[in-house]
């Protein structure tokens, strides 16, 4: 896997003016973060389906101890030597990346910076829900249910764990739980024969009825952003994305019942209408950086215990994840890359990791004799 990742990272790419970059930093582990750039040419964007790992190329992967706009700018300049100046860069608009892209655009004005749709939707949801006192009450209710059921025989009815970071990007699980718990509570209320556990569960869940109307509104919000995300994932960003969405799904929006869902739909589509102005005639561009976030998640899963302390050479695995793994590609990677090349890359880019230090320590021969 590391050989394939190294091979793809160092493989020569086609110089063209239609490359689309997705760029992001990983979370920090130890003293470092990873700056990852993956890309796809506009002409290679899939038709009638969402983007997959295999559609992408890895362009750059840099472990960094610090990141500023100037550093991101230099990294973008180096990346563009491999592909030519990108037509578009998609990101979550983090401050250092935003500044780095702006500096890069001063020398490459044809490059446009596109704000990841999911992060924008999360901000819109945050604004709506922070004004909703019932949402705060619902989260407290869910936390109390989790504690009451944690070590019981009914632990399967606990809510999903709420994430501290990016929590407004992950409301779907909690809202879906609330909807199902409301159904379960109604079933318990209407049941003629109840076990001891049923009676206890009914008592614990009783306050869910206080959120019935709110859950309906939040569920509609989830349906709205999932509908828009699915549409944009398939059709990408075009000059007429706003109009096309209404052509395909305008009837669904007209049937929305709750004000929060209607407001989210209007604000999200207004954002898309503004974003589509960067597109030229008959041009498709990406709008989402979800793939890169998914790659970071897979890397964390691969690193497991090691990811708690520092990065390892396993970061190269991201280069393997995004490739087309044909027999020919695998053969070339295995023939052209050896273990020494990977070790040298790891020493240069990552340095001596905690794991290496431990191996070296316990490989030392004893300098004293045990007094036994």
N, C-alpha and C positions, 0 to 999 in steps of 0.2 A: 504494500500500500504506500509506504514511504517512497519507494523507488518511483512509482507511478506519479505521486505528488511532486517529487523533485523534477521528474521528466517534464510534466506539464507546466510547472512554474518556469522552467528554463527553455521551453520550446519556442521556436520562432513564430511570431504571430504576423498576420497580414496587416500591412500598413494601409489604412483606409480612413475616410472621413466620416464614417457612419457608426463608429463604435459608441456604445452606451456603457458607461461605468456604473457599477453599484459600489459604494465605498462606505466603510464603517469601522469603528474601533470596537474591539471586544471589551468585556469587563476587565478590570485590572486584577492580575494575579501576581502576588509578590510585588516586585517593583516595576512590572511591565504590563503593557497592553499590546494588542496586535492591531496593526492597520492592515486591513484586507481590501483589495480591489479585485472584483470579478467583472467580467464584461461579456457583451454579446453585440454583434453587429445588427443594425436595424434591419438589414435585408434578411437576416436569419431569424427574426422573431417568429415564433410559431403562429400558425393560423388556427383559429377556432379552438384553442386550448390555452391553458395557463403555462407559464414558463416553468421548466424543470431544470434540475441540476445539470443534466447532460447537455443542455443548450448553452451553458456558460463556459467561459474560459477563465482560468486564473491568470491575472495580470501582474499582481504584486502582493507580497506578503512580507510585512516588516514588523518584527517585535520592536517596540519603542519604550524607553524609560520615561519619556515625557513627550507631550504632543502640543504643538502650537500651530497657529495658522501658517507660520513660515515653514514649519517642518512638513505639514500636509502639502503645501505648495510645492516644495522640493520633491516630495514623493510623487505628486501628480506629474511633474515635469519628467521625472525618470520613467514613469509608467507610459507616458505619451511617446517616448522614444521607441517603445515596442509596438505601438499601435497607430501612431499618428495622433493628432489632437482629437479628443473625443467629441462627438456631437452633443452628448448629454451626460451629466453626472447626476445620479439619484442618491439621495442621502436623507437622514433624519434631521438634517439642519443643526447638528451639534455645533457649538460655537467655534471650535477649532477647525472643523471641517468646512463650515460656512465661510470662515475667513480665508482658509487655504484655497477654496474654490474661487472666491472672489479675486484673490491675487492671481490665480491661474487665468481667469477670464480676462484680465487686463492685457495679457499677451495672446490670449486665444478667445477673442470676442464671439466667435461662432459657437462656442460651447455654452450650453444652457444648463442651469442648475434646477433640478426638479425635486420638490418636497415629497417625500414618501407619503402616500395616501393614508396608510394605516396610522402613522403618527399624527397626521392632521385630524383624522377622525377621533383619535384618542383625546386630543386637546378639546375638540368640540364636545365630546361626551363629558369630559372633566368639567367644562364650564356649565353644562346643563345639570349635572348631578351635584356639583358643589352648591348649587342654589336649591337643591331638593333635600330638605331636612329628613324626609322619609328614607332616603338612601342611606344616610348616616345611621339612622335607627335600625334599618334592615341589616347593615353590616354588623352592628352590635348584637342584634338578635341572632344572626348566623354564628358569630363567635361564641355566644352563650350556648347555643345548641351543640356546637362542636365539643365544648368542654363537658357538657352534661352526658353526651353519648359516647365520648372517647373510649372508655373502658367498659362499656356495657355490651349486652348481647345485641343491641340495635345500632352498633357503630356504623353499619352500612348506610345509615340515613344522615350521616354527618355531611356538612357542606364541603365543597372543595377548599383547599387551603388558599387563603387570600394572599396574593403576592404584594410585597411592599413596594417593589419597583414596577413601573409600567402597569399599575393596577387598573388604570382606565382602558388599557388595551386588552384586558382580560376579564371584562365583566360578564362575558357570555356564560361561563361556567356557573357563576354564582346566581345569575338570573335564571338559568335553566333549572338549577337545584331548587330555587324558590318556587318555580312553577310546578315542578314535580311534587314537592313537599305539600303544596296547597292541594293538589289532587289526592295525595295520600291521606291528608288530614280529613278531607271530605269523605273519603272511603271509610275511614275509621268512625266518623260521625254517623254514617248511615248503616254501619255494620250492626247486626242484631246479636252476633256472638263474638265476644272479644276475649282474647287471652290476657293474662296479666301483663305481658309485654305490650300488647296493643293499648291497654288502658294507660300504661305509663307513657308510651309514645304519644298518645293523644293529648295527655296532660302537658307534656313537654312542648309539643308543637302548637299549642293553642293560639299563641299570639300571631301565628302566620296569617290569620284572617284579617289582621289590621293592615296588611300590605297587599290585599287582593287587587285593588285597582292600580296600585303602583307597579306591581309585578306585570300587569297587562301592558302598562306603558313602557316599562323597561324591556319587556319581551319584544314589543314592536320596534324599539330602537335597535335591538340586536338584529332583527329581521331586515331592517333598513340598511344597516352598514354591511351586513353579509351579502345582501342583494347587490349593493353598489360595488363592493369588493370583487365579487364573482364576475360581474359584468366587465369591470375594468381589467381584471386579470386575463380575461379572454380577448378583449378587444384592444387593450392598451390605450395609450393617450393619443388622440387624434384631434384635428381641427374641429370636428363635429361630434366629439364624445358626449357633450351635454345633450345635444339634439337626438343623438342615437339612443341614449339611455331612455329618454322620454318616449321615443318611438317604440322601444321594446317593452318598457316597464311603467310607462306613465299611468296605466290603468291601475296598477298595484298601489302607486302612491296616492291616487285619488280615493282609495278605500281605507287609508290609515285613519284610525279612530282617535288617537291620543295626540295632544299638542307637542309633547316632547319628541315623539317620532317624526311628526311633520317638520318640526324645527330642525332636527338633525338632518333630515333628507334635504331640506332647502339649503342649509348651510354647506353641507358636503357637496351638493351639486353646483352651488355657486363657486366653491373652491375649484372644482373640476373645470368649470367654464373659464375661470381665470387662468388656470394652468395650461389649458389647451392652446392658448395664444402663442406659446413657444414653438408650436409645430408648424412646419411648412406644408404646402399643398401635398396631399397624398402621402404624408409622412406619419409613421407610427413610432412613438417613443415609449419607454418604460415609465411607470409611475410608482413602482413599489420596490422597496429594499428588503422585503420579507425573506427572500432566499438567503441573503447574507446573514440575517439573524438566525435562521434555521441552521446554517452551517456552524455558527458559533455554538449553538446548542448541541449539535452532534459532536463537535470537538470536546466540549465539556464532558459529554457522556463517555467519550473514548479515554480522556485523561483520567477520569474517575478520581481516585485518591490523590494522584499527583497534581491534579488541577487546583488543589487547595493551597499549594505552596508556590509553584512556578510553572511556566510553560516548559514543554519538552519538545523533542524533535517530532512528536506526533502532530504538531501544527501543520506539518507537510501533508497530512492526510486530507486536508481541505482541498489540496490540489488534485487528489485522486477522486474526491466526491463529485467534483463538477465536470469530470471528463466523460467522454464517450468511451466506454471500456470495451473496445473491440479487440479481437484476437491480435490484429496487427499492431494496435497501439500498445497493448500489454507486452507483446514480443519486443518492440522497440525499446520500451522503458526498461525491461529486464536486461536487455543486451547492452544498453548504453549507460546505465547507472549502477554503480557499485556501492557497497556499504561505506567505504571510505569517503566517498563524495557526500553522502548524507551526514556522516559524522563531522566532516569539515564544515559543511553548511551550518550544522547545529552549533558548533563551537563559535563560528563567526557571528551568527545572527542571534543566538540565544545565550551563549556563554556557558559557564559551568553551572549546572543546575544543582539544586539541593539533593536530588537523587544521585547525581554523579558524585557529589561530595560524600554522601553516605556510603556509596559503594567503595570509594577509595579508602575511607576511614576503616571500614570493617575488613578490607583486604590487607591492611597493615599487619605485619608480623608482630607478635607480642614482644615488648621490650623488657618485660619483667617476668620472673617466675612466680607462679602462684604459691603462696606459703601454706600449702596443705600437707 
